[in-house]
Amino acid sequence: MHIELRDIRKHFGPVKANDGINLVFEGGRIYGLLGENGAGKSTLMKILSGFQPPDSGEIVIDGQPQRFSSPAEALGKGIGMLYQDPLDIPAFNVKDNYLLGRDRRVILNYKTARAELDEITSRFSFEIDQQATIENLSLGERQQLELTRLLVGGAQFLILDEPTTGISADQKDKLFNSIRKLAWEEGKTIILVSHKLDEVQELCGEAMILRKGKMVGRTPVPCSNEQLVEKMFGQIPLRGERPVYEVGEPVLELQNVRIPTYRLTVENINLTVRAGEIFGLAGLEGSGQQLVLKACAGLVKNDQGRISLAGQDITHWSYQRLRTAGIGYIAAGRLEEGLVAGLTITEHLVLSQPSHKFFIDWASAQKQSEARITQFQVVGRPESLADELSGGNQQRLLFGLLWESLKLILLEHPTRGLDVRSSDWIWEQLYARRNSGTAILFMSSDLDEIIDRSDRIAVFSGGKMSRILDAKTTSVEEVGRLIGGQE
Amino acid sequence: MKSRQWIRWIWPIVPILAALLVTSLLLLLFGASPVTSFDAMLQGAFGDTSKTLSVLAFWVPLLLSATGLLVTFTAGLWNIGIEGQIIMGAIAASWVALKLDAPSAILIPLEILAAMAAGALWAALSAVLKTRGKVHEIFSGLALNNLAIILTNYLISGPWQPPEGGSFRGTEPFQDAALLPLLGESRFSPLSLVIALVAFGMVVVTLRGTLWGLKLKALGKNLRSAFLLGVSSEREMILAMMFCGALAGLGGAVRVLSWFDSLRQSISGGIGFLALLVVMLANYRMFWIPPISFFFSMVLNGAITLQLRTQLHSSLGGILTEMMVLFVVLFGDATKLGIFRKKNDHE
């Protein structure tokens, strides 16, 4: 299958997300699509997969110009996209989800469905329990199911958007093996959209780099990381050095904390985070680290144990009360738990800052908003809606909404989906916070981030917390073992 | 771009025109002339001063209720219980009117306060059931609507029945001092219109210019994020419902103290539901609320004359308004029809 993109353009107001992109893809190859946040990768892939139409330009498949009005139509022509968050219906079981949109008869043919599922899953050694409902599957398993659905749907051309975010190392290996098989043995074309240079180096034969809506280079890989980074950013960003900082008094203390939920019970949590300390929580998604963070933020309740902030017992305090006591919390889902789609940057600022009175002074709010936008380097205007911002800018905005002086900052995946430069920027902000004595407790599925950024680390596995590691002396291997539940 | 903006602005009129068209077809089907019928309706609404005043008198409680609903819709709440809140307001105002002996200057403010308090409390019940009991406000609202109707029936056939005996029709007429000052022989009280317009203005200012209004907007769009941004969701939801309930209760007071002169069996006459339709038709464009509610009042009042004139049943007015709502649901969101390009999310 030969796909050609000709002069694809897509503008969002003044933003040129795609500014005349020309690309050719050949069958049987694995391509990597690189670019920093806001470079236009997602827009281009959404156009290619029929999610949105381009303003101008055309998609040519095997010499035929095509127009898609929906992802289903694109899949009909052989183009399938695996989204970062698989588009499935949580309450359905595996078979129903698989059949949805595939079987158009009144009475569903479960038998064929089972056979098709079995055939593909065994070919790629996926492990999917067909009786399970989607909400009980891990992200990796949902991804495998979605991939299966695309393949049975006739996809010859697969777009994978950040497929390794939030899945285990084992699932990643399986995914990569099946990708190689699909390309090399079955002649399918694969595009991997990723921020992770190592993955592109490991998997792809060629990297294509986008910057500010334009193609800035194609290069065979493996090549040196520096070469890729230079193309992505136009310069090599300097990695911020971890500043040395003397930690102070204990800020957050958890004693024998137990958090019961219907799926997982976290027990015997004892940890202390000191002023100016950065404490990282590692572990697979859903191993309990998020529950601990949410308990500290007052969003879930522990039934045993004690949580204290700067010596004061804060067990069972409400979120709003903890907020005034000096705890800032940034959740993983930016538009689900943090920003309100449909509200402007200025409106967010007015809502989140404590200083406003009954009547809103829109003129001064606008000025404050402009100041924050500059300070936090958000690409947007005071009247931009939160959902119009790119992921990286949404994260910058969330940091811009944190209060000035905080005792403790809690973070879920602070740099998920962000490029190297945005991630560094986020951590510079956090280092500045710690230098003024704020304690930082964060969770991340990126092991390098955990080890590079933390002072101390705790690893969660199946609701249990490991011994506490010193980040300076530990290794990826050691943390990896603990994630797998081995001592 | 310019013409697009213009279409967007007049968009609410489209369902109205479509409804007029379909109703005309219906009329033709029954062998009636649409022109004479609509003319009869217009005559019924504006034929003489008393008819026009009637339209105004019906408009006031409708406008008050729709104004209240603007607040709850902004907060993302479906206040179906508004009908019950109107009725409770009417009952509270009637209670003051029946039980208290005082000059107008004292009696009327007391009636209004009692009505607003009763409406607000009835709405608070729905709100607390939602925040504490996890009962959706649509279900509690429907239940509370029925309870309010049952309470009215009990009062007019029991404790508040007229001396000549209960007849399920209503209480005896209130003392003159208890009634709102009316214009001439009509049922229209200019004072009530002033109050309604002031309330509408207040709500517009509240939603556009106050922190509370912004909090409600955030709640309505994303409860979880709003909570994390520091909006106390439970408190604001209860307050929004009470605010709406108070205005609905005030509407109920206007019904008993000017449209009627006593507490009647169907005291609201579906004004609450009608107000829901008004707000849906306006679809967050606040300044459409007064004209749309006025139009509804005109159609429903005009339909009565239509029946007298042409022997067509007055439910034609109802058909016309319901038709409009159907067309709103069909055409309402212009972006759905692809007439306006929706802003896509992008990197």
Interface residues (C-beta under 8 A of the other chain):
Chain A: K10 F12 V15 A17 N37 G38 A39 G40 K41 S42 T43 Q52 Y319 Q320 R323 Y329 A331 L335 E336 E337 G338 L339 V340 A341 G342 L343 E347 H348 V350 L351 S352 P354 H356 K357 F358 F359 I360 W362 L385 D387 E388 S390 G391 L401
Chain B: G209 T210 L211 W212 L214 K215 K217 A218 K221 N222 R224 S225 A226 F227 L228 L229 G230 V231 S232 K343 N344 D345 H346 E347
